[in-house]
Amino acid sequence: MSHEQHQELIQMLHSCMTACNHCFDACLKEEDVKMMSECIRLDRECADICNYLEQALSRNTPFVTELASVCAKICEACGNECNKHAHNHCQKCAEACFKCAEACRNVAS
């Protein structure tokens, strides 16, 4: 499958990466940073895998199914963690993560 066929997923991955990076930065500025530590860690994990999969798709990786499956798991975990926090940036990040996880699962199946 060429990267053109994954254009929607590439855009979803980029949006999720951007939301995670924003959440990561905003969490670091929260009053109780220690309480946000798992959210910060998962934001990094999620942004990194989304960025990697976006790049891999653009170069027509033969590992689409495997990478999309891993990305879905990480996006889901990040979304679940962000959902625990009432901060607007966390809620927006959770929404982006869940959408991205669903898109990745669709490609992985």
C-alpha positions in Angstrom: 0.0 0.0 0.0 1.4 3.4 -0.9 1.5 6.3 1.5 -1.2 8.1 -0.5 -3.7 5.4 0.6 -2.9 6.2 4.3 -3.3 10.0 4.0 -6.1 10.1 6.5 -4.2 8.1 9.0 -1.1 10.3 8.5 -3.1 13.4 9.2 -4.7 11.7 12.3 -1.2 10.7 13.6 0.1 14.3 13.1 -2.9 15.7 15.0 -2.5 13.3 17.8 1.3 14.0 18.0 0.5 17.7 18.2 -2.1 17.3 20.9 0.2 15.1 22.9 3.1 17.6 22.6 0.8 20.4 23.7 -0.5 18.4 26.6 3.0 17.4 27.6 4.1 21.0 27.7 0.9 22.2 29.5 1.2 19.4 32.1 4.7 20.5 33.0 3.3 23.9 33.9 0.5 22.5 36.1 0.8 23.3 39.8 1.1 19.6 40.9 3.5 18.3 38.2 4.1 15.1 40.2 0.4 14.2 40.0 0.7 14.7 36.2 3.8 12.5 35.8 2.1 9.5 34.2 0.2 11.8 31.8 3.5 13.5 30.9 5.2 10.1 30.3 2.4 8.7 28.1 2.2 12.0 26.2 5.8 11.5 25.2 5.3 7.8 24.4 2.3 8.6 22.2 3.8 11.6 20.4 6.9 9.6 19.6 5.1 6.5 18.2 2.7 8.7 16.2 5.6 10.6 14.8 7.4 7.4 13.9 4.4 5.8 12.3 3.7 9.0 10.3 7.3 8.9 9.0 7.2 5.1 8.4 3.9 5.4 6.4 5.4 8.2 4.3 8.2 5.9 3.2 5.9 3.0 2.6 6.9 0.7 5.5 6.2 -3.0 5.1 5.3 -3.1 8.8 2.1 -1.0 8.7 0.0 -3.6 10.5 2.4 -4.2 13.4 3.2 -0.5 13.9 -0.4 0.5 13.7 -1.3 -2.1 16.3 1.3 -0.8 18.7 0.4 2.8 18.1 -3.3 2.0 18.8 -2.3 0.5 22.2 -0.2 3.5 23.2 -2.8 6.0 22.0 -5.4 4.2 24.0 -3.3 4.2 27.1 -2.5 7.9 26.7 -6.1 8.7 26.1 -7.2 6.8 29.2 -4.6 8.6 31.4 -5.5 12.0 30.0 -9.2 11.3 30.6 -8.4 11.1 34.3 -7.6 14.8 34.4 -10.0 17.7 34.1 -7.6 20.1 32.4 -8.8 21.2 29.0 -5.5 20.2 27.4 -5.8 16.7 28.8 -9.4 16.3 27.6 -8.5 17.5 24.1 -5.5 15.2 24.0 -7.6 12.2 25.1 -10.1 12.9 22.3 -7.2 13.0 19.7 -5.7 9.9 21.2 -8.9 7.9 21.0 -9.6 9.0 17.4 -6.0 8.1 16.4 -6.3 4.7 18.2 -9.4 3.9 16.3 -7.9 4.8 13.0 -4.8 2.7 13.8 -6.9 -0.3 14.8 -8.8 0.0 11.4 -5.5 -0.1 9.5 -4.1 -2.9 11.7 -7.1 -5.2 11.1 
